[in-house]
Each structure stands twice: as structure tokens, then as C-alpha cells.
Amino acid sequence: MKFSIERSELLKALGHVQNVVERRNTIPILSNVLISADDKGLTLVATDLDIEISETAPANVTGPGQVTAPAHTLYDIARKLPDGAEVAFAIGGDGRLDVDAGRSHFTLPLLPPADFPAMTADDFTHSFTMSAEQLIRLIDRTKFAISTEETRYYLNGIYMHASGDVLRCVATDGHRLALADTDLPKGASGLPGVIIPRKTVAELRRLLDGGHDIVDISVSDAKIRFAIGSAVLTSKLIDGTFPSYDRVIPKDNPRRLKLDNNAFARAVDRVATISAEKSRSVKLTLSEDTLSLAVNNPETGMAHEDLMVDYNDGPLEIGFNAKYLLDVTGQITGEDALVELADAASPALVRDPKDERALFVLMPLRV
């Protein structure tokens, strides 16, 4: 095998695939990237057995072939080479990979490409295309609410499904819920509910930053595939049942609160400075056109701040986790946020007036 490639093309391709590779691997081959060179150019593939990312790049191939080399080492080499460098690859006489760029020379160990695990291609039952902008919005509106509690594995991802004439993404960790809709793409009708794992969501979001306009999505019972430009991400789905999220969303919260989102977020951040780290609870006290935020921590002190708001639905005291409040305020795109409340023990519904196709639910704390 022998080929050369421009450093920026190599760095871009390696940057996409090497993120999948875990730093610590008990299976040596999973630390490597599969490099395939032929007359069409270069293809790089990396996997952790749950996710596989492949990327193609233009290269000058004078000797086709296939090898596997250490992914992170190769990426670090490409990252440290000078801009515009031409990087030459060849199999040396000792069976190792020679990497040359200018006066720099590296020799890397190889493992047999036959040992590299290939993710089997499923019979995808649904295939559709949507804009990268739509998919970015669905992910960014919901990913913060993905659970990190491994025992509730079915909450460790984003739940995507067709609901009527919309494609819907939902995430929840039991304390907060985020939901976002977009127009149902052609071909996605009847799409069954699938749970896209947290790591897949992170890698997908990274690929979407590449500036491509269109994403091709294919779904089967066990896998999902995203084709974005020259990159293809294939991932296993979480094998579990996502809870009936509809039951969590309040249907009739009679109290309406309208507030300046940025001013509220800054106030929460200030008073939470002295809150206990575990609960980080903030008490909100509502009266006519006034919202009082208070934290009382016997160990670190007290904090209090008042805000002028648009509210006239009777006095109410309710508590929330400060971090969760800040997560939700971070999703509001307009100046104002709308909060619908019932009582101190019922979940609050938060809406963004600038994005009516997204909503957020927060469970209260006892304060």
C-alpha cells in the first residue's frame, strides 16, 4: 500500500473518525483506524463496536491496499504537521507503516485488517432526507435532558419518532424533559420510536458542524445511519422502551408567568452561588408582577433577589434545581420565556415564544 494525501484532508478525516475510539481499550484492534486506499481515494473507518464512522478523502494512491494503524497517534501526528504538508504513507520492509512529511518521519505498528470488526448492514426499513439545520435544532433543543444514569439505560439517549405530521425528538432524565418537533420529512411517515444513544448524539452533532446542508438518515429495528457529506455514521440503537412522555407534560397549568429570560438566568446564577451542591435548590416566590428568588443554606449563608415579571395569578412558592433552570433558560431563543405553573408539587411547563415547536418540563423540588 502506498499513497499520499494533503495534511488538511487527512486531519479532517481523522478528526471525524478518531473521536469514536476509546482512549483505553481492552481489545487492541479497537484502538486502530482501518485505512483503505484504492483508485477512488482513501477511506478511514473507526468503531467502538456500538458506533462506526467512516470518512472518505481524496488521495494520490499509487499502491492500493488496506491496513490498521493507531487512531489517536495518527491524528496527533497529522495535527502537529505544518499546514500544506503532503503526507506520504507506505508499508515498510519491516511490516510497519511509514509516514513521511517533509523532514518528519514516523513508523507506526500495524494490526491485521482482517481482525478489524465490521458493523453489519441492516435492512433499513425507513430512509429519509432532512436539512442539517433541522437536525441540529432537534438535537440542541433536547440533548441537555439526556440521562447519565446508566441503570435507566432507556433514558440514555434521544427518542426520535414520527408523530402525526411531525418528526419529534424527546429526552428526559426524570427531572426535566425536552421536546422538539420539525416537519415530517418525506419517507419518515410511520417511523417507529428509536432511542439514539448519548455518545452517538455527541458524535453526530460534531459531524453536523462540517457545514453540510443535507443529512440522509436510514433506520432499522436495531441501527440508525446518518450520511453527511463524505462521512457515514452507523450506530446501534438502545434496545429499550422509552417511557410514555405525554403523561409527564402538563396539560392544564392555569398560572401564567412571563419573564425576561436573560435577566432570570443571571439572577438564578447569582443566588445559586451559595446553594448546596447536591440539591442546588432555588425557591421561587411569586406575587403580583414580582418574582423573588431565594437560597437558604445553613452552612454557606443566604441569597435573595427580586425580579419584575408579568404575573397575576395568585401567590405561589415553588422550588427548582438551579442547574436545571439554567439548562432550560439556555434553550430559549427569544428575549422572554413563558412558564405555566399549577402548584408547588406539580411540574412546570416552559415555552419559548420564538419557537412554538419546542417545550420543556421541570419537576419541582421541596424547599
Buried (B, 14 or more C-beta within 10 A) or exposed (E): BBBBBBBBBBBBBBBBBBBBBBEEEEEEBBBBBBBBBBEEBBBBBBBBEBBBBBBBBEBBBEEEBBBBBBBBBBBEBBEEBEEEBBBBBBBEEEEBBBBBBEEEEBEBBBBEBEEBBEBEEBEBEBBBEBBBEBBBBBBBBBBBBBBEEEEBBBBBBBBBBBBEEBBBBBBBBEBBBBBBBBEBBEBBEEBEBBBBBBBBBBBBBBBBEBEBEEBBBBBBEEBBBBBBBBBBBBBBBBEBEBBEBEEBBBEEBEBEBBBBBEBBBBBBBEBBEBBBEEBBBBBBBBBEEEBBBBBBBEEEEEBEBEBEBEBEBEEBBBBBBBBBBBBBBEBBEEEBBBBBBBEBEBBBBBBBBEBEBBBBBBBBBEB
